[in-house]
Amino acid sequence: MSEESRFGIVAIIGRPNAGKSTLLNRILGHKVSIVSDRPQTTRNRIVGILNDPRGQIAFLDTPGIHKPLHKLNVRMMDHVRSSLSEGDVVAVIIDAGEDFGRGDEFVIDMVREQKKAHPETKRFAILNKIDLVKKQNLLPMMQRYGELGLFDEIIPVSAASGDGVEQLTTLLFANMPAGEAHYSKEDYTTQPERFFAAEIVREKVLQNMMEELPYTTAVGIDRWEEDEATGLIKIYATIFVERESQKPIIIGKQGAMAKKIGSEARQELEAALGAKIFLDLHVSVHERWREDERFLGDLEWPLGE
């Protein structure tokens, strides 16, 4: 093992909409986590892998920290807690454009618990969206987080513009233990293509539905067929809603909305997977799916190596 080679895990946590997934995608230079301006977009734990001459970092992108109301949300918060116990660095992403509030206090309390359980872990406060903040307002915020006595580093960045991201990556590598890569250097995520496809469809639902259905939709992949001769991938997917009245919203007049969602998802999947895609979407009602443990388990993917 060379002395220069480093490997470690960074757990990315924070409030909903702090920009965790945007920052991870920026660091990796690949899209591994879907993004929308809807809270609770990330529901699972997404593993992103950064390969670099300095070594390899596995990033755990987690759902936004919130108080759970459904079994779905309980599972989401379980992903946060398990990731907190695994990280060599806990990266707390903070929306610098928002005033400090009760949601931030809830996150800080969780970080305090993490410090008691794992005092050896490094903790970074990452003030995101600095492109939206005046510099004179940024310094008091950095001071506030510094005075908490919880963080080893306080780093201002903009995931949107990339400002400060290279400096952050350098600091993260400096805090990783020596070690060889745990994952293939060809990979940038551990998530299966089926899961990624379902997430891309869900992203397009979120982006097109605006206020109508922020939390009540889920996407499952029913069938995945690859034709080796033509290279065509056929994906059959179902968009689940909770009420019959929500189906026509997703489908749209004469199927226009479903076609738009399908077209946008297909184009992005073709670019990401480098293959021609046939995408067949259906809409189905599953009342109270957020409370259905078996259904929730089927939507997820194994979190192992």
C-alpha positions in Angstrom: 0.0 0.0 0.0 1.5 3.4 -1.0 1.6 6.1 1.6 -0.1 8.5 -0.7 -3.2 6.4 -1.3 -6.2 7.3 0.8 -9.6 5.8 1.2 -12.5 7.0 3.4 -16.2 7.6 3.7 -17.9 11.0 3.8 -21.5 11.1 5.2 -23.4 14.0 3.7 -26.2 15.2 5.9 -28.4 18.3 6.3 -31.8 19.7 6.1 -34.0 19.1 3.1 -33.1 21.3 0.1 -29.7 22.3 1.5 -28.1 21.2 -1.8 -26.6 17.8 -0.7 -27.3 16.0 -4.0 -26.3 19.0 -6.1 -23.0 19.2 -4.3 -22.3 15.4 -4.6 -23.0 15.5 -8.4 -20.7 18.5 -8.7 -17.8 16.8 -6.8 -18.1 13.6 -8.8 -18.7 15.3 -12.2 -21.4 12.7 -12.7 -25.1 12.7 -11.9 -25.7 10.0 -9.3 -28.4 11.7 -7.2 -31.6 13.2 -8.6 -32.3 16.9 -7.9 -35.4 19.0 -7.5 -36.5 22.0 -5.5 -38.9 19.7 -3.6 -37.9 18.7 -0.1 -37.3 15.0 0.6 -36.3 14.3 -3.1 -33.6 11.9 -1.9 -35.3 8.9 -0.2 -32.6 6.3 -0.2 -28.9 6.4 0.6 -26.9 7.1 -2.6 -23.3 6.0 -2.7 -21.1 8.2 -4.9 -17.5 7.3 -5.6 -14.7 9.8 -6.3 -11.6 8.4 -7.9 -8.6 10.6 -7.8 -4.8 10.4 -7.9 -4.9 11.0 -4.1 -7.1 8.0 -3.5 -10.8 7.2 -3.4 -13.7 8.7 -1.3 -17.1 7.1 -1.0 -19.8 9.7 -0.4 -23.1 8.7 1.3 -25.8 11.1 0.1 -28.7 10.9 2.6 -32.3 12.1 2.8 -32.9 15.6 4.3 -33.1 15.5 8.1 -36.7 15.9 9.2 -39.1 14.5 11.8 -40.7 11.4 10.3 -44.5 11.3 9.8 -44.8 8.0 7.8 -42.9 4.7 7.7 -41.3 6.0 4.5 -39.8 8.9 6.5 -38.7 6.6 9.3 -36.7 4.6 6.8 -35.3 7.7 5.4 -34.0 8.9 8.8 -32.6 5.4 9.4 -30.4 5.9 6.3 -29.2 9.2 7.9 -28.3 7.6 11.2 -26.6 4.6 9.7 -24.5 6.9 7.5 -23.5 9.0 10.5 -22.0 6.0 12.2 -20.0 5.1 9.1 -18.4 8.3 8.0 -14.7 9.2 8.5 -16.0 12.7 7.9 -19.5 14.0 8.5 -20.2 16.8 6.1 -23.2 18.9 7.3 -24.6 20.9 4.3 -26.2 24.1 5.3 -28.2 26.5 3.1 -26.4 29.8 3.7 -29.3 31.6 2.1 -31.7 30.6 4.9 -31.9 32.0 8.4 -31.0 29.6 11.2 -34.2 27.9 12.5 -35.6 25.0 14.3 -34.8 22.6 11.5 -31.1 23.6 11.8 -31.3 23.1 15.6 -32.6 19.6 14.9 -29.6 18.9 12.7 -27.2 20.3 15.2 -28.7 18.1 18.0 -28.1 15.1 15.8 -24.5 16.2 15.2 -24.0 16.5 19.0 -25.3 12.9 19.4 -22.9 11.8 16.7 -19.9 13.5 18.4 -20.7 11.7 21.7 -20.9 8.3 20.0 -18.0 8.8 17.5 -15.7 11.5 18.9 -12.9 10.5 16.5 -15.0 11.4 13.4 -14.1 14.7 11.7 -17.1 17.1 11.2 -17.3 19.7 8.5 -19.9 22.5 8.3 -20.3 23.3 4.6 -22.1 26.5 4.0 -23.7 26.1 0.5 -25.3 28.5 -1.9 -22.8 31.3 -1.1 -23.5 32.7 -4.6 -26.8 33.8 -3.2 -25.4 35.5 0.0 -23.7 38.8 0.6 -20.2 38.4 2.0 -20.9 40.5 5.0 -23.7 38.1 6.0 -21.5 35.0 5.5 -18.9 35.8 8.2 -21.4 36.0 11.1 -22.8 32.6 9.9 -19.3 31.0 9.9 -18.7 32.4 13.3 -22.0 31.0 14.6 -21.1 27.5 13.5 -17.6 27.9 14.7 -18.7 28.8 18.2 -20.7 25.6 18.5 -17.5 23.7 19.1 -18.7 20.8 16.9 -16.9 21.3 13.6 -13.3 20.8 12.6 -13.7 22.8 9.4 -16.2 25.5 8.2 -16.1 25.7 4.4 -18.2 28.1 2.2 -19.1 26.7 -1.2 -21.5 27.0 -4.1 -22.6 23.6 -5.4 -24.3 25.4 -8.3 -21.3 27.4 -9.5 -18.5 25.1 -8.2 -17.0 27.9 -6.1 -15.0 26.4 -3.2 -15.7 22.8 -4.2 -12.1 22.0 -5.2 -10.8 23.4 -1.9 -13.4 21.2 -0.1 -12.3 18.1 -2.0 -8.7 18.8 -1.0 -9.7 19.1 2.7 -11.7 15.9 2.5 -8.7 14.0 1.1 -6.4 15.4 3.8 -8.8 14.0 6.4 -9.1 10.5 4.9 -7.1 7.6 6.4 -4.5 5.9 4.4 -5.9 2.9 2.5 -6.5 1.3 -0.9 -9.6 1.8 -3.0 -12.6 -0.3 -1.9 -14.5 0.1 -5.1 -13.5 -0.3 -8.8 -11.8 2.8 -10.1 -14.2 2.6 -13.1 -17.3 3.1 -10.9 -18.8 6.4 -9.7 -21.8 4.9 -7.9 -22.9 1.5 -6.5 -26.6 1.9 -7.4 -28.0 -0.5 -10.0 -29.1 1.0 -13.4 -32.7 -0.1 -12.6 -32.8 2.0 -9.4 -31.2 5.0 -11.2 -33.8 4.7 -14.0 -36.7 4.7 -11.4 -35.1 7.8 -9.8 -34.8 9.7 -13.1 -38.5 9.1 -13.8 -39.4 10.3 -10.3 -37.2 13.4 -10.8 -39.1 14.2 -14.0 -42.4 13.7 -12.1 -41.2 16.1 -9.4 -40.0 18.7 -11.8 -43.2 18.7 -13.9 -45.8 18.4 -11.1 -44.6 21.5 -9.2 -46.8 21.9 -6.2 -49.4 19.2 -7.0 -47.8 15.9 -5.8 -44.5 16.6 -3.9 -44.5 13.5 -1.7 -47.2 11.2 -2.8 -45.5 9.6 -5.9 -43.2 6.6 -6.1 -41.7 4.9 -9.1 -41.1 1.1 -9.5 -39.4 -0.7 -12.4 -41.6 -3.7 -13.5 -39.4 -5.1 -16.3 -36.0 -4.4 -17.7 -35.1 -6.0 -21.0 -31.8 -5.6 -22.9 -31.5 -6.7 -26.6 -27.8 -7.5 -27.1 -28.2 -7.5 -30.9 -29.6 -4.0 -31.2 -28.4 -2.5 -27.9 -32.0 -1.4 -27.1 -33.0 -1.3 -23.4 -36.7 -1.7 -22.8 -37.8 -0.3 -19.4 -41.4 -0.8 -18.1 -42.1 1.4 -15.1 -45.0 2.3 -12.9 -45.6 5.7 -11.3 -47.6 5.1 -8.1 -49.9 7.7 -6.5 -52.0 7.5 -3.4 -55.4 8.5 -4.7 -57.5 7.9 -7.8 -57.9 11.7 -8.2 -54.1 12.0 -8.6 -53.9 9.7 -11.7 -55.3 12.2 -14.2 -52.8 14.8 -12.9 -49.9 12.6 -13.8 -51.4 11.5 -17.1 -52.5 14.9 -18.2 -54.9 15.9 -21.0 -54.8 13.2 -23.7 -51.8 11.7 -21.9 -49.7 14.8 -22.6 -48.1 15.0 -19.1 -47.1 11.3 -19.0 -45.6 11.7 -22.5 -43.6 14.7 -21.4 -42.3 12.9 -18.2 -41.5 9.8 -20.3 -39.7 11.8 -23.0 -37.6 13.8 -20.6 -36.7 10.7 -18.6 -35.9 8.7 -21.7 -33.6 11.4 -23.1 -31.6 11.7 -19.9 -31.3 7.9 -19.5 -30.1 7.5 -23.0 -27.3 10.1 -22.3 -26.4 8.5 -19.0 -26.5 4.8 -20.1 -25.2 5.3 -23.6 -27.9 3.2 -25.1 -31.2 3.6 -27.0 -34.1 3.4 -24.5 -37.7 2.3 -24.9 -39.6 3.6 -21.8 -43.1 2.5 -21.1 -44.8 4.3 -18.2 -48.0 3.4 -16.4 -49.8 5.1 -13.5 -51.2 3.1 -10.7 -53.0 3.8 -7.4 -51.5 2.4 -4.2 -53.3 3.9 -1.2 -51.0 4.5 1.8 -47.9 3.2 0.0 -45.8 5.3 2.4 -47.0 3.0 5.2 -46.5 -0.3 3.3 -43.2 -1.8 4.6 -43.1 -4.5 1.9 -43.7 -2.0 -0.9 -41.1 0.4 0.5 -38.6 -2.5 0.7 -39.2 -3.3 -3.0 -38.6 0.3 -4.0 -35.1 0.3 -2.4 -31.9 -1.5 -3.4 -29.4 -3.4 -1.3 -27.0 -1.0 0.6 -24.2 -3.5 0.8 -20.8 -3.3 -0.9 
